[in-house]
Amino acid sequence: MPHALVTGATSGIGAAFAEHLAAAGYELTLVARDRARLDHAADVLRRQHAVRVTALAADLAVDADLARVAERAAADRLDLLVNNAGFAHPAGFLRVPVADEVRMLRVHCEAVLRLTHAALPGMNERRHGGVINVSSVWAFFPCSTYGASKAWINGFSQSLVEGRTARPGVRVMALCPGYVRTELHERSGRDTASIPRALWTDAPAVVRTALRDLARGRNVCIPGAPNKALVTLARLGGRSLAGRILRRLGSRPHVTAS
Ligand SMILES: NC(=O)c1ccc[n+]([C@@H]2O[C@H](COP(=O)([O-])OP(=O)(O)OC[C@H]3O[C@@H](n4cnc5c(N)ncnc54)[C@H](OP(=O)(O)O)[C@@H]3O)[C@@H](O)[C@H]2O)c1
C-alpha cells in the first residue's frame, strides 16, 4: 500500500489531497494543528476508504512539532509528501505583527525544507517517490511575504530537480493554484466578492491536475487556463504589469506590500 504524508490535511486543498489519495488506496499520515478536527477527518477517511490513517497533530511553526513530523517523514517509507499547510495574512506587511510574518516563513519555507530534507533520502534510495510543494500563482507576482515565500518554494522545488538532488524516479513539483474555494480567504478575513468567477477553481480539480502533472514529470503545475495566462503575462510583461492587471480585475489580496 503506498503511503503519503499530507500537511494541512483538514481543510481545502490538503483535505482534497487526503480524500483523493485515500480513495486511491494510500495509507495516510495527516498533519494539522486542530487535533479534534484532524481525528475526525482521519476517522471519516478510515471508514469511507478502509485505509490506514495516522493523525499527527502538530503546529509546523513550532520547532519541536516540526521535528516530530520530520522524524515521521524520514521513518515512514513515503511514496508521496504533500507540503500543503499554509495561510494568508489579514493585512499588508507593515500592518501584520512581525512575529506573524516570521511564522509564515516557518510554515511556508522552513517546514517545506525540513520535511523534504527528511523524506527525500529514502525516496532517492528506493528510486521512487514524489514531493508536491504547494505554492501559488502569487509566487509570480509582487506579493509581500506570501508571494515571496511561495517564490522560494518554486525556486527550491526547481533546484532539487535541476540540481539532481532528486534522483531518477523521484519527482518534485511546485503546485501553483490560483483562487481556490477553501477556508484560507475567510480565515484571513478577505472579502472575495470582487474576484471574477473565471479565476476560481475547486480543490478536488486542483488535486487531480496536480497528480496528473506529477505523473507526467512536470516540475511546476499551474492549474487552470486563466492562471496559466496570468503567469505567462507576468513572465512576458513583467511582474508589476501583471500585478496591475490583477488589481484591475478586482483581485487585491491582503498579501500586497502596503
Ligand atoms: N485557497 C487558495 O486560493 C490558494 C491559492 C493558492 C495557494 N494556496 C495554498 O494552498 C495551501 C492550502 O491552503 P488552503 O487554501 O487549502 O487553506 P485552508 O482551507 O485554510 O487549509 C489550511 C490547512 O493548513 C493547516 N495549517 C495552517 N497552519 C498550520 C500550521 N502552522 N501547522 C500545521 N498545519 C497548519 C490548517 O489546519 P489547522 O488550522 O488545524 O492547523 C488546514 O488544514 C496553502 O499553502 C495556501 O497558501 C491556496
The ligand as a MOL file (V3000), in Angstrom:
LIG
                    3D

  0  0  0     0  0            999 V3000
M  V30 BEGIN CTAB
M  V30 COUNTS 48 52 0 0 0
M  V30 BEGIN ATOM
M  V30 1 N -7.1140 28.8490 -1.4080 0
M  V30 2 C -6.4180 29.4490 -2.3460 0
M  V30 3 O -6.9520 30.3040 -3.0860 0
M  V30 4 C -4.9710 29.1160 -2.5390 0
M  V30 5 C -4.3580 29.5150 -3.7270 0
M  V30 6 C -3.0330 29.2230 -3.9460 0
M  V30 7 C -2.3200 28.5200 -2.9910 0
M  V30 8 N -2.9350 28.1440 -1.8330 0 CHG=1
M  V30 9 C -2.1200 27.4030 -0.8580 0
M  V30 10 O -2.7380 26.1600 -0.6000 0
M  V30 11 C -2.3370 25.6650 0.6740 0
M  V30 12 C -3.5630 25.1750 1.4130 0
M  V30 13 O -4.4200 26.2800 1.6430 0
M  V30 14 P -6.0000 26.1680 1.6120 0
M  V30 15 O -6.4540 27.2220 0.6840 0
M  V30 16 O -6.4440 24.7850 1.4220 0 CHG=-1
M  V30 17 O -6.3010 26.7160 3.0950 0
M  V30 18 P -7.2180 26.1920 4.2790 0
M  V30 19 O -8.5200 25.6790 3.8000 0
M  V30 20 O -7.2240 27.3370 5.2530 0
M  V30 21 O -6.3710 24.9790 4.9080 0
M  V30 22 C -5.1500 25.1890 5.5400 0
M  V30 23 C -4.7110 23.8990 6.2260 0
M  V30 24 O -3.3950 24.1110 6.7810 0
M  V30 25 C -3.4160 23.7970 8.1720 0
M  V30 26 N -2.4400 24.6750 8.8300 0
M  V30 27 C -2.3980 26.0270 8.8250 0
M  V30 28 N -1.3780 26.4650 9.5690 0
M  V30 29 C -0.7380 25.3590 10.0510 0
M  V30 30 C 0.3790 25.1610 10.8920 0
M  V30 31 N 1.0430 26.1930 11.4540 0
M  V30 32 N 0.7640 23.9050 11.1830 0
M  V30 33 C 0.0860 22.8460 10.6680 0
M  V30 34 N -0.9790 22.9830 9.8650 0
M  V30 35 C -1.3970 24.2260 9.5690 0
M  V30 36 C -4.8740 24.0290 8.5900 0
M  V30 37 O -5.2680 23.2740 9.7390 0
M  V30 38 P -5.1240 23.8520 11.2500 0
M  V30 39 O -5.6640 25.2450 11.2450 0
M  V30 40 O -5.8710 22.8810 12.1150 0
M  V30 41 O -3.6600 23.8030 11.5330 0
M  V30 42 C -5.6110 23.4840 7.3580 0
M  V30 43 O -5.6610 22.0730 7.4210 0
M  V30 44 C -1.6050 26.8410 1.3500 0
M  V30 45 O -0.2170 26.6070 1.2760 0
M  V30 46 C -2.0070 28.0460 0.5170 0
M  V30 47 O -1.0270 29.0560 0.5580 0
M  V30 48 C -4.2430 28.4030 -1.5800 0
M  V30 END ATOM
M  V30 BEGIN BOND
M  V30 1 1 1 2
M  V30 2 2 2 3
M  V30 3 1 2 4
M  V30 4 1 4 5
M  V30 5 2 4 48
M  V30 6 2 5 6
M  V30 7 1 6 7
M  V30 8 2 7 8
M  V30 9 1 8 9
M  V30 10 1 8 48
M  V30 11 1 9 10
M  V30 12 1 9 46
M  V30 13 1 10 11
M  V30 14 1 11 12
M  V30 15 1 11 44
M  V30 16 1 12 13
M  V30 17 1 13 14
M  V30 18 2 14 15
M  V30 19 1 14 16
M  V30 20 1 14 17
M  V30 21 1 17 18
M  V30 22 2 18 19
M  V30 23 1 18 20
M  V30 24 1 18 21
M  V30 25 1 21 22
M  V30 26 1 22 23
M  V30 27 1 23 24
M  V30 28 1 23 42
M  V30 29 1 24 25
M  V30 30 1 25 26
M  V30 31 1 25 36
M  V30 32 1 26 27
M  V30 33 1 26 35
M  V30 34 2 27 28
M  V30 35 1 28 29
M  V30 36 1 29 30
M  V30 37 2 29 35
M  V30 38 1 30 31
M  V30 39 2 30 32
M  V30 40 1 32 33
M  V30 41 2 33 34
M  V30 42 1 34 35
M  V30 43 1 36 37
M  V30 44 1 36 42
M  V30 45 1 37 38
M  V30 46 2 38 39
M  V30 47 1 38 40
M  V30 48 1 38 41
M  V30 49 1 42 43
M  V30 50 1 44 45
M  V30 51 1 44 46
M  V30 52 1 46 47
M  V30 END BOND
M  V30 END CTAB
M  END
